[in-house]
Amino acid sequence: MNGEQFMKACLNAPPGTRAKIEMLLNGDETVAPPPIADARTCSQAEAARRLGISRATAIGWMHAGRLRSINVGGVPRVLLSSIDALARGHVSAADDPETAKWIQARAARRALAGRKGAEARKRNQGKGVAA
């Protein structure tokens, strides 16, 4: 690739690639983390309306990993890509290759929290403390 072809490729690059090129040209060699593939989100209520379910069911599906969500400013937001996956007929968002890795990581975090809860239930067993 000659200089002219390189310049043309740089000018026709997507905005994210152009920003990385500018960073390198300015001497910054750090690499930014890749963005979420599709970070468009909606509220829990909006997700429930789109799927024709109750808000409580949508929240339950989020906790079960059936709907993928992220926190934006401490508020849970449902990714539209996971709603689309369910709408396409997937049994859960886990059937969508994009979200399978995320669900596995979430399950590992929940398993750790579950072990801590199980230990507390064992300690409180027979002490009249509600489980």
C-alpha positions in Angstrom: 0.0 0.0 0.0 1.5 3.3 -1.0 1.1 6.6 0.8 -1.8 7.8 -1.3 -3.7 4.5 -0.8 -3.0 4.7 3.0 -4.3 8.2 3.2 -7.4 7.3 1.3 -8.0 4.3 3.6 -7.5 6.5 6.7 -10.0 9.1 5.4 -12.6 6.4 4.6 -12.2 4.6 7.9 -15.1 4.4 10.4 -15.0 7.1 13.1 -13.7 4.7 15.8 -10.7 3.7 13.6 -10.0 7.3 12.7 -9.9 8.2 16.4 -7.4 5.4 17.1 -5.2 6.6 14.2 -5.3 10.2 15.5 -4.4 8.9 19.0 -1.4 7.1 17.6 -0.3 10.1 15.6 -0.4 12.2 18.7 1.8 9.8 20.6 -0.9 8.1 22.7 -0.3 4.3 22.4 -3.0 3.2 24.8 -5.8 1.1 23.4 -9.4 1.8 24.4 -11.6 -1.2 25.3 -13.9 -2.3 22.6 -17.4 -0.9 22.9 -20.4 -3.2 23.5 -21.5 -4.4 20.1 -25.0 -2.9 20.5 -25.4 -0.7 23.5 -28.9 0.5 22.7 -31.0 0.0 25.8 -34.5 0.6 27.2 -36.1 0.6 30.6 -37.5 -2.5 32.3 -41.0 -1.3 31.7 -40.3 -0.7 28.0 -38.8 -4.1 27.7 -41.8 -5.7 29.3 -44.1 -3.7 27.0 -42.2 -4.8 23.9 -42.3 -8.5 25.0 -45.9 -8.4 26.1 -45.0 -9.5 29.7 -45.3 -7.8 33.1 -42.4 -5.7 34.5 -42.0 -8.2 37.3 -41.5 -11.0 34.7 -39.0 -8.9 32.8 -37.0 -8.3 36.1 -37.1 -12.0 36.8 -35.8 -12.8 33.3 -33.0 -10.3 33.8 -32.0 -12.0 37.0 -32.2 -15.4 35.3 -30.0 -14.3 32.4 -32.8 -14.6 29.9 -32.7 -10.8 29.2 -29.3 -9.1 29.2 -29.0 -5.8 31.1 -26.4 -3.3 32.0 -26.3 -0.6 34.7 -26.3 3.0 33.4 -25.7 5.4 36.3 -26.9 2.8 38.8 -30.1 2.1 36.8 -30.6 -1.3 35.1 -31.2 -1.0 31.4 -32.2 -3.9 29.1 -30.2 -4.3 25.9 -32.4 -4.2 22.9 -30.3 -6.9 21.3 -31.5 -9.4 24.0 -35.1 -8.3 23.4 -34.5 -8.9 19.6 -33.0 -12.3 20.4 -36.1 -13.4 22.3 -38.3 -11.9 19.5 -36.4 -14.0 16.9 -37.6 -17.1 18.7 -34.6 -17.9 20.8 -35.6 -19.5 24.1 -33.3 -17.2 25.9 -30.7 -14.6 25.2 -28.1 -17.4 26.0 -29.0 -18.8 22.5 -27.6 -15.6 21.0 -23.8 -16.1 20.6 -23.2 -12.5 21.6 -24.6 -12.9 25.1 -23.5 -16.5 26.0 -20.1 -15.4 27.4 -21.8 -12.6 29.5 -24.3 -15.1 31.0 -21.6 -17.5 31.9 -19.7 -14.8 33.8 -22.9 -13.7 35.6 -23.6 -17.3 36.6 -20.1 -17.6 38.1 -20.6 -14.4 40.1 -24.0 -15.6 41.3 -22.6 -19.0 42.3 -20.0 -17.2 44.5 -22.8 -15.1 46.1 -24.9 -18.3 46.5 -22.2 -20.1 48.4 -22.0 -17.2 50.8 -25.7 -17.3 51.3 -25.8 -21.0 51.8 -23.1 -20.7 54.5 -25.3 -18.1 56.3 -28.4 -20.3 56.1 -26.4 -23.2 57.6 -25.2 -21.1 60.5 -28.8 -19.8 61.1 -30.4 -23.2 60.8 -32.4 -24.1 64.0 -31.9 -20.6 65.5 -35.3 -19.4 64.6 -34.0 -17.1 61.9 -36.1 -17.0 58.7 -34.2 -18.3 55.7 
